[in-house]
């Protein structure tokens, strides 16, 4: 809750550190014509015209919305009562809100125009992001993401669908069709098996060229292992050690090669460097 010197209040929710959210409100107040009352108040009275108080914390987004509604009523901060700067009765937020394609396009164009007209902000943004995303923060975010995906497997399925990948149901259905097809023609199945082995559809067959050893580390510096071929690293990380569960073999292999060639610095909380 923001408590202003004129005794009016504003109640809000955030999944970010409170200080970060406060800074965002102050940043929004610097616009020529702020849209929200709380931003207008900060612009009018100054950045030091209010204090921030943490009313409650929770690990559930639904609870956040309920708490917002509760405290807006409890502290009477709805603007129509003249006692605060909340423009709604709370609970709406933007969790799960999907912008229309038209709004997305406008937001994108607005952002592009801003950076075209203010190139100095690009470098500033890069510097801020580089300072924030330390190895420790990256590792913490990686652990948080893994825990989220472990507790919400439907998110993985949604990501697969967004990438155009088949669902588990589609794979199972296709597998049954192929099995039935080859059961009726075992000689054909044997031919394809031999051909696939030659083309590299087995771990051994995926080796290409001479071995080129590379080391694998976690972002915190912990050593994972040394591998001669990318497919061996992919198999170990995904299948043997089960370090990951939210990426396909093809995508991980592609990302590893990008790290090794310098196109990326890391992938999935792992670094790869030739010996």
Secondary structure in CASP SS format (residue, H / E / C, confidence):
PFRMAT SS
TARGET T0000
AUTHOR 0000-0000-0000
METHOD secondary structure of the structure
MODEL  1
X C 1.00
X E 1.00
X E 1.00
X E 1.00
X C 1.00
X C 1.00
X C 1.00
X C 1.00
X E 1.00
X E 1.00
X C 1.00
X C 1.00
X C 1.00
X C 1.00
X C 1.00
X C 1.00
X C 1.00
X H 1.00
X H 1.00
X H 1.00
X H 1.00
X H 1.00
X H 1.00
X H 1.00
X H 1.00
X H 1.00
X H 1.00
X H 1.00
X H 1.00
X C 1.00
X C 1.00
X C 1.00
X C 1.00
X C 1.00
X C 1.00
X C 1.00
X H 1.00
X H 1.00
X H 1.00
X H 1.00
X H 1.00
X H 1.00
X H 1.00
X H 1.00
X H 1.00
X C 1.00
X C 1.00
X C 1.00
X C 1.00
X E 1.00
X E 1.00
X E 1.00
X C 1.00
X C 1.00
X C 1.00
X C 1.00
X C 1.00
X C 1.00
X C 1.00
X C 1.00
X H 1.00
X H 1.00
X H 1.00
X H 1.00
X H 1.00
X H 1.00
X H 1.00
X H 1.00
X H 1.00
X H 1.00
X H 1.00
X H 1.00
X H 1.00
X H 1.00
X C 1.00
X C 1.00
X C 1.00
X E 1.00
X H 1.00
X H 1.00
X H 1.00
X C 1.00
X C 1.00
X E 1.00
X C 1.00
X E 1.00
X C 1.00
X C 1.00
X C 1.00
X C 1.00
X C 1.00
X C 1.00
X C 1.00
X C 1.00
X C 1.00
X C 1.00
X C 1.00
X C 1.00
X C 1.00
X C 1.00
X H 1.00
X H 1.00
X H 1.00
X H 1.00
X H 1.00
X H 1.00
X H 1.00
X H 1.00
X H 1.00
X H 1.00
X H 1.00
X H 1.00
X H 1.00
X H 1.00
X H 1.00
X H 1.00
X H 1.00
X C 1.00
X C 1.00
X H 1.00
X H 1.00
X H 1.00
X H 1.00
X H 1.00
X H 1.00
X H 1.00
X H 1.00
X H 1.00
X H 1.00
X H 1.00
X H 1.00
X H 1.00
X C 1.00
X C 1.00
X H 1.00
X H 1.00
X H 1.00
X H 1.00
X H 1.00
X H 1.00
X H 1.00
X H 1.00
X H 1.00
X H 1.00
X H 1.00
X H 1.00
X H 1.00
X H 1.00
X H 1.00
X H 1.00
X H 1.00
X C 1.00
X H 1.00
X H 1.00
X H 1.00
X H 1.00
X H 1.00
X H 1.00
X H 1.00
X H 1.00
X H 1.00
X H 1.00
X C 1.00
X C 1.00
X C 1.00
X C 1.00
X C 1.00
X H 1.00
X H 1.00
X H 1.00
X H 1.00
X H 1.00
X H 1.00
X H 1.00
X H 1.00
X H 1.00
X H 1.00
X H 1.00
X H 1.00
X H 1.00
X H 1.00
X H 1.00
X H 1.00
X C 1.00
X C 1.00
X H 1.00
X H 1.00
X H 1.00
X H 1.00
X H 1.00
X H 1.00
X H 1.00
X H 1.00
X H 1.00
X H 1.00
X H 1.00
X H 1.00
X H 1.00
X H 1.00
X C 1.00
X C 1.00
X C 1.00
X C 1.00
X H 1.00
X H 1.00
X H 1.00
X C 1.00
X C 1.00
X C 1.00
X C 1.00
X C 1.00
X C 1.00
X C 1.00
X E 1.00
X E 1.00
X E 1.00
X E 1.00
X E 1.00
X C 1.00
X C 1.00
X C 1.00
X C 1.00
X E 1.00
X E 1.00
X E 1.00
X E 1.00
X E 1.00
X C 1.00
X C 1.00
X H 1.00
X H 1.00
X H 1.00
X H 1.00
X H 1.00
X H 1.00
X H 1.00
X H 1.00
X H 1.00
X H 1.00
X H 1.00
X C 1.00
X C 1.00
X C 1.00
X C 1.00
X C 1.00
X C 1.00
X C 1.00
X C 1.00
X H 1.00
X H 1.00
X H 1.00
X H 1.00
X H 1.00
X H 1.00
X H 1.00
X H 1.00
X H 1.00
X H 1.00
X H 1.00
X H 1.00
X C 1.00
X C 1.00
X C 1.00
X C 1.00
X C 1.00
X C 1.00
X E 1.00
X C 1.00
X C 1.00
X E 1.00
X E 1.00
X E 1.00
X E 1.00
X E 1.00
X C 1.00
END
